[in-house]
Amino acid sequence: MNSPLSYKEAGVDIDAGEELVARIGPLARRTMRDGVLAGIGGFGALFEVPRRFREPVLVSGTDGVGTKLRLAFTLGRHDTVGIDLVGMSVNDILVQGAEPLFFLDYFACGRLDVDVAAAVVGGIAAGCEQAGCALIGGETAEMPGMYPDGEYDLAGFAVGVVEKSAIIDGSTVTPGDVLIGLASSGAHSNGYSLIRRVLERVHGPLDTEAARAALREDFHGRPFEDVLMAPTRIYVKPLLGLLGELPVKAMAHITGGGLVENVPRVLPAACRADMRADAWPMPPLFDWLRHHGQIADAEMHRVFNCGIGMVLVVAPDDADRAIARLEAGGETAWRIGEVLDRQAGDAPATVR
């Protein structure tokens, strides 16, 4: 006669899930802000749109961390990918002028490791604090047989609000406007399938001790693994501050598709972006990738942010003041190009 089965014997540990909820509760509480009516613990989270908005428009976004997680598994680095998760979504909704209000996460694994999951959620909470939004809910899914031991996947969901009259849609962009680039913190969360291929070309399989030792070596003053795992820069607070002081015509988050595919997304069809590669310093990581991967410049600009994580479009008369305001807020910013007329046959964006 077969013995009775339990959910734990089937691979799902309810007690571990409850321990995780208990550990992440204080992390979530640190992110609370005005408007939260009910957060983690219920079947649904409740949020009241701040009453200072006269005609509030909700803006939503969702994203993941992508194959950067493969490096996190290899290196045992789980404390910063949560910041990446938040950054990829809040930076996306920011480009329309939205103030992030709240964030939800989805953490899926085959077997729940409470310490790893708590480290990941700790990063999510840290990202929410940087963005000024509340970690209001989420889901932890333990699914035996779906993921190998030691691996997990992440998805995140951000909701923000913008005054209807203040939505940034790029409609006022005209030829002659200035492109301002804000420094990235590294590769953010894009291009890691190519990054891992380059690393494997140089160091061999990344799950070997020799490769891991090589990634711990110094790279321009920092361990190389720190450079590779640097979390996505979150631009919310300095840019919301800028929007309160001067008009920004358009913003582009430099995510998948790199510089040449993201900037045109916010320009009118009759305009094109002309960017100068010598207008900002290429971070050493991208020079290393280009050299060791023998990657063409056009491919670099299509895959990676190449040191520019966000691009703003402003009128020429506002450019100097915008850069000064951004630098006062802790950002590094450069004039990286301008908006030109787009003629038949012109590429929507070039980096020359």
Number of C-alpha atoms within 10 A of each C-alpha: 3 4 5 6 8 10 9 11 9 10 15 18 16 13 10 16 18 11 13 20 16 13 17 18 14 12 19 22 15 14 22 20 17 12 15 19 12 15 21 19 13 9 10 12 17 16 17 11 16 13 9 8 12 11 13 18 17 17 21 20 17 19 19 23 24 18 17 22 22 18 20 18 14 14 16 12 17 21 20 21 30 28 28 26 30 36 29 27 24 35 28 24 24 28 25 22 25 26 25 26 29 29 28 21 24 16 18 20 22 20 22 26 18 16 13 18 23 20 18 23 28 23 23 29 26 22 29 31 20 18 26 19 26 28 32 26 21 21 12 16 17 22 15 15 11 13 15 11 13 14 19 22 17 19 20 24 21 28 21 23 24 22 16 14 10 15 17 21 18 19 12 15 21 21 15 15 22 28 24 24 26 25 23 24 19 24 28 29 26 23 21 21 13 16 22 18 16 20 18 14 13 14 16 13 15 22 13 11 10 12 16 17 13 16 20 14 14 13 14 10 8 11 14 19 20 15 19 20 24 19 25 26 23 26 23 24 15 17 23 14 13 18 15 9 12 14 15 24 23 24 29 25 27 29 24 15 18 22 29 25 18 22 26 18 17 23 25 17 13 14 22 23 27 22 22 14 16 10 12 17 12 15 16 15 18 19 14 12 18 17 11 13 16 10 15 11 13 12 13 20 18 20 22 27 30 25 23 28 26 26 26 25 30 26 21 13 10 15 21 16 14 23 20 13 19 18 15 11 14 10 17 15 22 20 20 22 22 21 22 18 16 17 12 6 6 11 14 23 22 20 17 11
